[in-house]
Amino acid sequence: MAKTIYIAGLGLIGASMALGIKRDHPDYEILGYNRSQASRDIALKEGMIDRATDDFASFAPLADIIILSLPIKQTISFIKELADLDLKEGVIISDAGSTKSAIVDAAEQYLTGKPVSFVGAHPMAGSHKTGAASADVNLFENAYYIFTPSSLTSPDTLEEMKNLLSGLHARFIEIDTKEHDRVTSQISHFPHILASSLMEQTATYAQEHEMARRFAAGGFRDMTRIAESEPGMWTSILLSNRETILDRIEDFKERLDEVGQAISKGDEEQIWNFFNQAREQRQAMEIHKRGGVDSSYDLYVDVPDEEDVILRILELLRGTSLVNIHINEENREDIHGILQISFRNAQDLERAEHLITENTDYTVVIK
């Protein structure tokens, strides 16, 4: 039976979600809300949605499932607004926020007693690109799509949501709301604070030591990449998960003090153990299984500095979907190869490795 789906927020996540739903459910009608006309027009023109509005309340009563793909404050505001609307009985409401406690608490406050179901959700995928123009049907492939059930989650809610979102090819998982915020504070929110702090420190340091800018190599680039993230979104995330993030900051200060004391004392064994434990712990983590945020599969090729060599590689990969290409030509101190190519899935990565290895004598490294 065809359903009517209402996606509020046609940014990268919402628009990509619409494409994934269309892939497995072409008969579903998808309605879209977005404040800016540009994203509405793109989503309509590209067939991501069937109808669009800039009046959130107008489409809500038509929907069987409503997904709020919006900033946290606006998500909470719209949950409050939904409580006063004449919605379909049994409508499922969900969201796509990066923190869950504040949103789930709002849903339980405003929607309890209403004939609706609510389940918090967090699709752990993203890109440096934004807006409907950057929508990608494969954005969520192999990434975790986390559900945080609430007192308003009926027994059938999760199955209906998983069926709706089957075309995203994501990996669905359920977790307690507060535990979600604890875990993401450590592996997502706090790293953004670190990256931005390191970037700010280096920019200040480079005012007196100009070569710091020029010598910044692969390790620095990898650690600070996420410092380019959208500041409004991250301000909202930090303020909606304050206590847990402050705890992580205090914990990290203590760890920095410990290694600082080891350096001050010249304790070679403690310093060696510090690095060795980190190496072993990283090798054991599921980070190597590619299931989390911004999931991509990277291949490095050590190519000579010759004319058309990059074009030759790309010609070999014709027909293979690439996520990104980066040429590491400034400083090669701590990188695995001068040409870095990122893929969306393991199959494309393996195919690329085979093609390049079979047809060239370049060194290929997979990380």
Helices and strands as residue ranges (DSSP letters): E 4-8, H 12-24, E 29-33, H 37-45, E 51-53, H 56-59, G 60-62, E 65-68, H 72-82, E 91-95, H 101-111, E 116-123, G 132-134, E 144-149, H 157-164, G 166-168, E 171-174, H 177-184, I 185-189, H 190-205, H 211-215, H 218-224, G 225-228, H 231-239, H 242-265, H 268-284, G 286-289, E 297-302, H 309-316, E 322-327, E 339-343, H 346-359, E 363-366
